[in-house]
Amino acid sequence: MSGHVHIVGGGLAGLSAAVELAGGSERVSVYEAGPACGGRARSYLDRQLGCRIDNGNHLLLSGNPAVYRYLGLIGARETLVGPKRPVFPFVDLADRLRWTLDLSRGRVPLWVLSRRRRVPGMRLAELRGLLALMEATPDMVVSDCLQPGSLARRLLEPFAISVLNTMPDTGSAALLGAVVKESLARGGRNCLPRFPAVGLSESFVDPALDHLAVLKAEVRTGSRVSAVEMVDGSVAALHLGNERIALGPEDTVIMAVPAPVASGLLADLPGFSAPDEFESILNVHFLLPQAPVLTGGLALARFIGVVGGISEWVFARDRILSVTVSAANRYATRDLDELAAIIWNEVRAAIDPAATAPLPLAMPPLRIVREKRATFAATVQQDRLRPGTRTMAPNLLLAGDWTATGLPATIEGAIRSGHAAAQAVHARRGTSGRPK
Ligand SMILES: Cc1cc2nc3c(=O)[nH]c(=O)nc-3n(C[C@H](O)[C@H](O)[C@H](O)COP(=O)(O)OP(=O)(O)OC[C@H]3O[C@@H](n4cnc5c(N)ncnc54)[C@H](O)[C@@H]3O)c2cc1C
């Protein structure tokens, strides 16, 4: 063994780094503060509902390269499912209009020429907004790029809010543009909506832990790193309560904790900066008496985008209907029960016309999960605070969706950041790492 890599944080960034490094020449240890790994992308048994749910609905795309590389390494590619075609059903609650955005599979966007496949009411001139996003400079916000009209109201603004988890008037156009370049601009083949067949942990966490166990990497849950001891500009030791883990000259720390935790642990690190403004996400999970039988685009996709309400996406999984509300700081002062009642009415309006039987009028049992610091606020100013992988300390690397991945805070970004940290370990050591 050439050194010991200590990975602090067992979210997807930390697990990605561990998966890349395990089985190589380094000894690998992961320290996770919580009782289980997965961080902000995890499943758990909800006692109130009596079933397992994800902390929040996560939507991925078939063209997320790092996600599929990671799932390939842990043998879990098949655990992500979704429609065979790049279809996105929508409803506009303002006029109850329903449509299915049906993207062309290849790069040529033939879908924009078909009234049946595109956003109703959109003008072709509005597509300039997409080009403007792809060419945006780091100081531009999303609203600077969009042209007013149906394409913006019914697609690009909701897309911006869910991708950036930040409102278009402050959200970074360049970050959204980076996602557009990797998805829409590369054709529908890269935009197939994907989500875990069973749950986030069953796709991203459990197979990774099995893989790490086989490769003899150590994963310690319930192990919170409470301090980082620095001597002469390098990490000398990690403290986990009373336990002190000393670092040898060949050892490395990958700090893969959320931004506020990193800011606390690394307050004295010269040159360190991190985002310090956050946006929340609200998820409401409704447990139905029985699974709804869905028809049309909704049956194909198993989710629907909602425009003109509080709800943004409704996901149907067996008896659970889960609603996502992004950039939810704007609802922080609203009463949660009142919000849930409004959202249930929106769900009925979105689902009933596409189901063989109407949903119950009365609100079913539910669980509201408000992730207060779901992601950093993807504003122009916050994006500038994101640090790179390397730090001024030669044996300290950073990972996490809040580091400078070039993407908003997403699973794809988190996994890329872990991969980048693993590559930096190899670079430090002069070893080659896994092939791309
Ligand atoms: C509700 C919600 C919905 C989302 N929807 C989507 C989506 O649709 N698509 C998408 O791509 N992304 C989505 N995201 C974003 C995605 O979940 C995150 O970008 C990703 O999970 C971040 O992973 P991470 O490893 O960087 O951070 P985290 O998941 O936060 O992992 C950090 C880990 O460090 C641990 N830790 C903290 N302090 C310590 C310490 N002192 N010592 C040891 N361990 C510590 C934490 O417990 C945690 O497990 C969503 C996020 C939320 C919250």
The ligand as a Tripos MOL2 file, in Angstrom:
@<TRIPOS>MOLECULE
LIG
   53    58     1     0     0
SMALL
NO_CHARGES

@<TRIPOS>ATOM
      1 C1        -34.3930   17.1740   -1.8660 C.3       1 LIG1
      2 C2        -33.2760   17.1320   -2.8600 C.ar      1 LIG1
      3 C3        -33.5570   16.8880   -4.2040 C.ar      1 LIG1
      4 C4        -32.5340   16.8340   -5.1380 C.ar      1 LIG1
      5 N1        -32.8220   16.5550   -6.4340 N.ar      1 LIG1
      6 C5        -31.8200   16.3110   -7.3070 C.ar      1 LIG1
      7 C6        -32.1090   15.8450   -8.6210 C.ar      1 LIG1
      8 O1        -33.2760   15.6920   -9.0110 O.2       1 LIG1
      9 N2        -31.0590   15.5610   -9.4490 N.ar      1 LIG1
     10 C7        -29.7520   15.7100   -9.0490 C.ar      1 LIG1
     11 O2        -28.8430   15.3900   -9.8230 O.2       1 LIG1
     12 N3        -29.4500   16.1870   -7.7950 N.ar      1 LIG1
     13 C8        -30.4520   16.4860   -6.9290 C.ar      1 LIG1
     14 N4        -30.1630   16.9100   -5.6670 N.ar      1 LIG1
     15 C9        -28.7540   17.2160   -5.3130 C.3       1 LIG1
     16 C10       -27.9680   15.9680   -4.8880 C.3       1 LIG1
     17 O3        -28.6690   15.2230   -3.9330 O.3       1 LIG1
     18 C11       -26.6590   16.4300   -4.2940 C.3       1 LIG1
     19 O4        -25.9860   17.2520   -5.2340 O.3       1 LIG1
     20 C12       -25.7060   15.3060   -3.9170 C.3       1 LIG1
     21 O5        -26.3730   14.2710   -3.2370 O.3       1 LIG1
     22 C13       -24.5830   15.8890   -3.0450 C.3       1 LIG1
     23 O6        -23.6560   14.8920   -2.6880 O.3       1 LIG1
     24 P1        -22.3700   15.2720   -1.8400 P.3       1 LIG1
     25 O7        -21.6470   14.0150   -1.5870 O.co2     1 LIG1
     26 O8        -21.6570   16.3860   -2.5060 O.co2     1 LIG1
     27 O9        -22.9090   15.8880   -0.4740 O.3       1 LIG1
     28 P2        -23.7490   15.2030    0.6930 P.3       1 LIG1
     29 O10       -24.7630   14.2830    0.1190 O.co2     1 LIG1
     30 O11       -24.2410   16.3080    1.5600 O.co2     1 LIG1
     31 O12       -22.6880   14.3140    1.4690 O.3       1 LIG1
     32 C14       -21.8690   14.8040    2.5070 C.3       1 LIG1
     33 C15       -21.7830   13.7540    3.5920 C.3       1 LIG1
     34 O13       -20.9000   14.2110    4.5980 O.3       1 LIG1
     35 C16       -21.4010   13.7970    5.8450 C.3       1 LIG1
     36 N5        -20.8030   14.6440    6.8910 N.ar      1 LIG1
     37 C17       -21.1640   15.8920    7.2570 C.ar      1 LIG1
     38 N6        -20.3490   16.3440    8.2350 N.ar      1 LIG1
     39 C18       -19.4680   15.3550    8.4820 C.ar      1 LIG1
     40 C19       -18.3630   15.2260    9.3910 C.ar      1 LIG1
     41 N7        -18.0220   16.2260   10.1950 N.pl3     1 LIG1
     42 N8        -17.6770   14.0550    9.4160 N.ar      1 LIG1
     43 C20       -18.0150   13.0400    8.5830 C.ar      1 LIG1
     44 N9        -19.0470   13.1140    7.7100 N.ar      1 LIG1
     45 C21       -19.7490   14.2560    7.6450 C.ar      1 LIG1
     46 C22       -22.9010   13.9720    5.6990 C.3       1 LIG1
     47 O14       -23.6040   13.2350    6.6690 O.3       1 LIG1
     48 C23       -23.1200   13.4690    4.2730 C.3       1 LIG1
     49 O15       -23.4040   12.0930    4.2190 O.3       1 LIG1
     50 C24       -31.1770   17.0420   -4.7150 C.ar      1 LIG1
     51 C25       -30.8950   17.2940   -3.3800 C.ar      1 LIG1
     52 C26       -31.9290   17.3480   -2.4660 C.ar      1 LIG1
     53 C27       -31.5910   17.6220   -1.0150 C.3       1 LIG1
@<TRIPOS>BOND
     1     1     2 1
     2     2     3 ar
     3     2    52 ar
     4     3     4 ar
     5     4     5 ar
     6     4    50 ar
     7     5     6 ar
     8     6     7 ar
     9     6    13 1
    10     7     8 2
    11     7     9 ar
    12     9    10 ar
    13    10    11 2
    14    10    12 ar
    15    12    13 ar
    16    13    14 ar
    17    14    15 1
    18    14    50 ar
    19    15    16 1
    20    16    17 1
    21    16    18 1
    22    18    19 1
    23    18    20 1
    24    20    21 1
    25    20    22 1
    26    22    23 1
    27    23    24 1
    28    24    25 2
    29    24    26 1
    30    24    27 1
    31    27    28 1
    32    28    29 2
    33    28    30 1
    34    28    31 1
    35    31    32 1
    36    32    33 1
    37    33    34 1
    38    33    48 1
    39    34    35 1
    40    35    36 1
    41    35    46 1
    42    36    37 ar
    43    36    45 ar
    44    37    38 ar
    45    38    39 ar
    46    39    40 ar
    47    39    45 ar
    48    40    41 1
    49    40    42 ar
    50    42    43 ar
    51    43    44 ar
    52    44    45 ar
    53    46    47 1
    54    46    48 1
    55    48    49 1
    56    50    51 ar
    57    51    52 ar
    58    52    53 1
@<TRIPOS>SUBSTRUCTURE
     1 LIG1         1 GROUP 0 **** ****
